[in-house]
Amino acid sequence: MEPLIIASGLTKRFRRLLAVNDLNLEVGWGEVFGFLGPNGAGKSTTLRMMVGLIRPTSGRVSLFGHDVWTRRHRALKNVGAMIEAPAFYKYLSGRDNLRVLANTGGDCTGKQIDEALDTVGLLGRAGDKVNAYSQGMRQRLGIALAIIGKPDLVLLDEPTNGLDPQGMKEVRMLIGQLASDFGQTVFLSSHLLYEVEQVCTRIAVINKGRVIESGRVSDLLGGSSVYDIKVDNAAKALGVMDKIEWVEAAPRPEDSATLNVKLSGGDSAELNRLLVEQGVGVSALMPRRTSLEELYLSLMEGDNAAANRI
């Protein structure tokens, strides 16, 4: 099946500022896709081009196989979006805001509005004026606006901005629910690493308008070649591993019985066998899983260093 979102050579220049630079990405059906990068990296500009709010300088983006600019109605017919902070009429109730705003782009029923309010946990406060809502409630109301009618694609730009930890957790659970319970595809733009790691199946990391890494979260964070090995004789183990070309080992200062080991060849099972054959008791051999924070910081440092050399 053709990807739901395809961006090809997407570029946006504002006079001297190159906000998005030859960006390419694809998002499949049913994914929770994380668009990760620092503030000012070009995330919001990319989302605005995806929904036709601004025209690309060059390149194209298609949704559901339709170009956003040449076949806008077909491309955006089944899309819900919350781009940056949602704006509402504060003197109207939450329900009336959704009724007014949702019907500017097409007809929606009162039942669809209530279903969206119920999904985000605001049905009980739907009759209250928005000026009585907390920041978290306004964020959830913005998400409700994006999901009215259960569109196949939901675009969310920094949906947990300004929320407390409990509110952030609730929004993360809601995003997971959209994909698992309703089969919707979610494109989530964020600079919050934990948020992305918790809910996204695939990610693209953007910096200075360019995608510098993309892939499945499990693939990017898995497959570690670094291990923590707990042994009964650290000195003897280090002596054994020093003779193995594909092993680098060093003691951990805080735990003399545990060694930091990096493999450049072979595998952990082979290393375990070699240690045991030499009389070293191995009580634990644990792969060290890379966190998204470690991956992200490594990518940013590498990309910024490369940019400084140019």
C-alpha positions as CSV (number, residue, x, y, z in Angstrom):
1,M,0.0,0.0,0.0
2,E,1.3,3.5,-0.9
3,P,2.4,5.5,2.2
4,L,-0.2,7.8,3.6
5,I,2.3,10.7,3.8
6,I,5.0,11.3,1.2
7,A,7.3,14.4,1.3
8,S,9.7,14.7,-1.6
9,G,12.5,17.4,-1.6
10,L,10.3,19.6,0.6
11,T,12.0,23.0,0.9
12,K,10.9,26.3,2.4
13,R,12.9,29.5,2.4
14,F,11.9,32.7,4.1
15,R,14.2,35.2,2.5
16,R,17.6,34.3,3.9
17,L,16.4,31.7,6.3
18,L,16.3,28.1,5.0
19,A,13.6,26.7,7.3
20,V,13.2,23.3,5.6
21,N,15.9,21.9,3.4
22,D,15.2,19.1,0.9
23,L,13.2,17.1,3.4
24,N,12.1,13.6,2.4
25,L,10.0,11.2,4.5
26,E,7.2,8.6,4.3
27,V,4.6,7.7,6.9
28,G,2.7,4.4,6.6
29,W,-0.9,3.7,7.5
30,G,-1.6,3.1,11.2
31,E,1.7,4.4,12.4
32,V,2.4,6.7,15.3
33,F,5.2,8.7,13.7
34,G,7.4,11.0,15.7
35,F,8.9,14.1,14.2
36,L,11.6,15.0,16.6
37,G,13.9,18.0,16.7
38,P,14.9,21.0,18.7
39,N,12.9,24.2,18.7
40,G,13.5,26.1,15.4
41,A,14.4,22.9,13.6
42,G,11.6,23.3,11.0
43,K,9.0,21.0,12.5
44,S,6.0,23.4,12.5
45,T,7.0,24.8,9.1
46,T,6.9,21.3,7.7
47,L,3.4,20.6,9.3
48,R,2.1,23.9,7.8
49,M,3.2,22.8,4.4
50,M,1.6,19.4,4.9
51,V,-1.8,21.0,5.5
52,G,-1.5,23.7,2.9
53,L,-1.1,26.7,5.2
54,I,2.1,27.7,3.5
55,R,3.4,26.9,0.0
56,P,6.7,25.1,-0.3
57,T,9.5,26.9,-2.1
58,S,10.2,23.6,-3.9
59,G,9.3,20.0,-3.5
60,R,6.0,18.5,-2.8
61,V,4.0,16.7,-0.2
62,S,1.1,14.3,-0.8
63,L,-1.5,12.8,1.5
64,F,-3.5,9.7,0.6
65,G,-1.8,9.9,-2.8
66,H,-3.0,13.4,-3.6
67,D,-0.8,16.5,-3.9
68,V,-1.6,19.0,-1.1
69,W,-1.4,22.0,-3.5
70,T,-2.9,20.7,-6.8
71,R,-5.6,18.5,-5.2
72,R,-6.0,20.1,-1.9
73,H,-9.6,19.0,-1.2
74,R,-8.9,15.4,-1.9
75,A,-5.6,15.4,0.1
76,L,-7.1,17.1,3.2
77,K,-10.6,15.6,3.2
78,N,-9.7,13.0,5.8
79,V,-7.1,14.9,7.9
80,G,-7.4,16.4,11.4
81,A,-4.7,18.7,12.7
82,M,-3.6,20.8,15.7
83,I,-0.8,23.1,14.6
84,E,1.0,24.9,17.5
85,A,-1.2,26.3,20.3
86,P,-5.0,25.9,19.6
87,A,-7.0,29.2,19.6
88,F,-10.6,29.3,20.9
89,Y,-13.3,31.8,21.6
90,K,-13.0,32.1,25.3
91,Y,-16.6,33.3,25.8
92,L,-18.0,30.2,24.2
93,S,-18.3,26.8,25.8
94,G,-16.0,23.9,24.7
95,R,-18.8,22.3,22.8
96,D,-19.8,25.5,21.0
97,N,-16.2,26.2,20.0
98,L,-16.0,22.8,18.4
99,R,-19.4,23.3,16.7
100,V,-18.3,26.7,15.2
101,L,-14.7,25.7,14.3
102,A,-15.4,22.3,12.9
103,N,-18.2,23.5,10.7
104,T,-16.0,26.1,9.0
105,G,-14.3,23.2,7.1
106,G,-17.3,21.0,6.6
107,D,-20.4,19.6,8.3
108,C,-20.1,17.7,11.6
109,T,-22.9,16.3,13.8
110,G,-23.5,17.0,17.5
111,K,-22.9,13.2,18.0
112,Q,-19.4,13.5,16.4
113,I,-18.6,16.5,18.6
114,D,-19.6,14.7,21.8
115,E,-17.7,11.6,20.7
116,A,-14.5,13.7,20.3
117,L,-15.1,15.4,23.7
118,D,-15.6,12.1,25.3
119,T,-12.4,10.6,23.8
120,V,-10.3,13.5,25.3
121,G,-12.1,13.4,28.6
122,L,-13.9,16.7,28.3
123,L,-17.5,15.6,27.9
124,G,-18.4,16.5,31.5
125,R,-17.0,20.0,31.0
126,A,-18.3,20.6,27.5
127,G,-20.8,23.2,28.6
128,D,-18.3,25.3,30.5
129,K,-16.8,28.4,28.9
130,V,-13.3,28.0,27.6
131,N,-12.0,30.9,29.8
132,A,-12.6,28.6,32.7
133,Y,-10.5,25.8,31.2
134,S,-6.9,25.0,32.4
135,Q,-4.1,25.0,29.9
136,G,-4.3,21.2,29.8
137,M,-8.0,21.2,29.1
138,R,-7.5,23.7,26.2
139,Q,-4.8,21.4,24.7
140,R,-7.2,18.5,24.9
141,L,-9.9,20.6,23.3
142,G,-7.5,21.3,20.5
143,I,-7.0,17.5,20.1
144,A,-10.8,17.0,20.1
145,L,-11.1,19.5,17.3
146,A,-8.5,17.5,15.3
147,I,-10.2,14.1,15.8
148,I,-13.8,15.0,15.2
149,G,-15.3,12.4,12.8
150,K,-12.3,10.1,13.4
151,P,-10.1,11.2,10.4
152,D,-7.6,8.6,9.2
153,L,-4.7,11.0,9.7
154,V,-4.2,13.2,12.7
155,L,-1.3,15.8,12.8
156,L,-0.4,17.0,16.2
157,D,2.2,19.8,16.7
158,E,3.7,19.8,20.3
159,P,0.4,18.6,21.8
160,T,1.8,18.5,25.4
161,N,3.1,22.1,25.5
162,G,2.4,23.8,28.8
163,L,1.1,20.7,30.5
164,D,2.0,19.3,33.9
165,P,3.3,15.7,34.2
166,Q,-0.2,14.3,34.7
167,G,-1.6,16.2,31.7
168,M,1.4,15.0,29.6
169,K,0.7,11.4,30.6
170,E,-3.0,11.7,29.7
171,V,-2.2,13.1,26.2
172,R,0.4,10.3,25.6
173,M,-2.3,7.7,26.5
174,L,-4.8,9.4,24.2
175,I,-2.3,9.4,21.3
176,G,-1.8,5.6,21.8
177,Q,-5.5,5.1,21.9
178,L,-6.1,6.9,18.6
179,A,-3.8,4.4,16.9
180,S,-4.7,1.2,18.8
181,D,-8.5,1.7,19.4
182,F,-9.5,3.7,16.3
183,G,-6.8,2.7,13.7
184,Q,-5.8,6.3,13.1
185,T,-2.4,7.3,11.8
186,V,-0.8,10.0,14.1
187,F,2.0,12.3,13.0
188,L,3.4,13.7,16.2
189,S,5.8,16.7,16.2
190,S,7.7,17.1,19.4
191,H,11.0,18.1,21.1
192,L,10.2,16.0,24.2
193,L,12.3,12.8,23.9
194,Y,10.5,10.8,26.5
195,E,7.1,11.6,24.9
196,V,8.3,10.3,21.5
197,E,10.0,7.2,22.9
198,Q,6.8,6.2,24.8
199,V,4.3,6.4,22.0
200,C,5.9,6.4,18.6
201,T,6.6,3.4,16.4
202,R,8.8,5.2,13.9
203,I,10.6,8.6,14.1
204,A,12.5,11.1,11.9
205,V,15.0,13.4,13.6
206,I,15.2,16.9,12.1
207,N,17.9,19.5,12.6
208,K,18.3,22.8,10.7
209,G,15.5,21.8,8.4
210,R,17.0,18.4,7.4
211,V,16.2,14.9,8.3
212,I,19.4,13.5,9.9
213,E,18.0,10.1,11.0
214,S,14.8,8.0,10.6
215,G,13.6,4.5,11.2
216,R,11.7,2.3,13.6
217,V,12.3,3.2,17.3
218,S,13.0,-0.4,18.2
219,D,15.7,-0.7,15.4
220,L,17.4,2.7,16.3
221,L,17.5,1.9,20.0
222,G,18.1,-1.9,19.8
223,G,20.9,-4.0,18.6
224,S,23.4,-2.7,21.2
225,S,27.0,-3.8,21.0
226,V,27.7,-2.6,24.6
227,Y,27.2,-4.9,27.6
228,D,27.5,-4.9,31.3
229,I,29.2,-8.1,32.4
230,K,29.3,-9.2,36.1
231,V,32.2,-11.6,36.9
232,D,33.7,-13.3,39.9
233,N,37.3,-12.1,39.1
234,A,37.5,-8.8,37.2
235,A,41.3,-8.8,36.8
236,K,41.3,-12.3,35.3
237,A,38.4,-11.4,33.0
238,L,40.1,-8.2,31.8
239,G,43.2,-10.3,31.1
240,V,41.2,-12.8,29.0
241,M,39.4,-10.1,27.0
242,D,42.5,-8.1,26.4
243,K,43.6,-10.9,24.1
244,I,40.4,-10.9,22.1
245,E,40.7,-8.5,19.1
246,W,36.9,-7.8,18.9
247,V,36.4,-6.9,22.5
248,E,37.1,-3.7,24.4
249,A,36.6,-3.9,28.2
250,A,37.0,-1.5,31.1
251,P,36.0,-1.8,34.8
252,R,33.2,0.3,36.2
253,P,34.5,2.6,38.9
254,E,31.4,2.3,41.0
255,D,31.3,-1.5,40.8
256,S,34.5,-3.4,40.6
257,A,32.8,-6.7,39.8
258,T,31.0,-5.3,36.7
259,L,32.8,-4.5,33.5
260,N,31.9,-2.3,30.6
261,V,32.3,-4.3,27.4
262,K,32.0,-3.2,23.7
263,L,32.0,-5.8,21.0
264,S,33.1,-5.0,17.4
265,G,32.8,-8.6,16.2
266,G,31.7,-12.0,17.5
267,D,28.8,-12.0,19.9
268,S,27.9,-12.1,23.5
269,A,27.4,-15.9,23.6
270,E,30.9,-16.4,22.1
271,L,32.4,-14.0,24.7
272,N,30.7,-15.8,27.5
273,R,32.0,-19.2,26.3
274,L,35.6,-17.9,26.1
275,L,35.5,-16.4,29.6
276,V,34.0,-19.6,31.1
277,E,36.7,-21.7,29.4
278,Q,39.4,-19.6,31.0
279,G,37.9,-20.2,34.5
280,V,36.0,-16.8,34.8
281,G,32.6,-17.1,36.4
282,V,30.0,-14.9,34.6
283,S,26.9,-14.2,36.6
284,A,25.3,-11.6,34.4
285,L,25.8,-10.4,30.8
286,M,23.3,-7.6,30.0
287,P,23.0,-5.6,26.8
288,R,22.9,-1.9,27.4
289,R,19.9,-0.4,25.6
290,T,20.5,3.0,24.0
291,S,18.0,5.5,25.2
292,L,16.4,7.9,22.8
293,E,18.1,10.8,24.7
294,E,21.6,9.2,24.0
295,L,20.8,8.7,20.4
296,Y,19.3,12.2,19.9
297,L,22.2,13.9,21.6
298,S,24.7,11.9,19.6
299,L,22.9,12.8,16.3
300,M,22.7,16.5,17.3
301,E,26.4,16.7,18.3
302,G,27.5,14.9,15.1
303,D,25.3,17.1,12.8
304,N,26.4,20.3,14.5
305,A,30.0,19.4,14.3
306,A,29.7,18.5,10.6
307,A,28.0,21.9,10.0
308,N,30.8,23.7,11.7
309,R,33.4,22.1,9.5
310,I,31.6,23.3,6.3
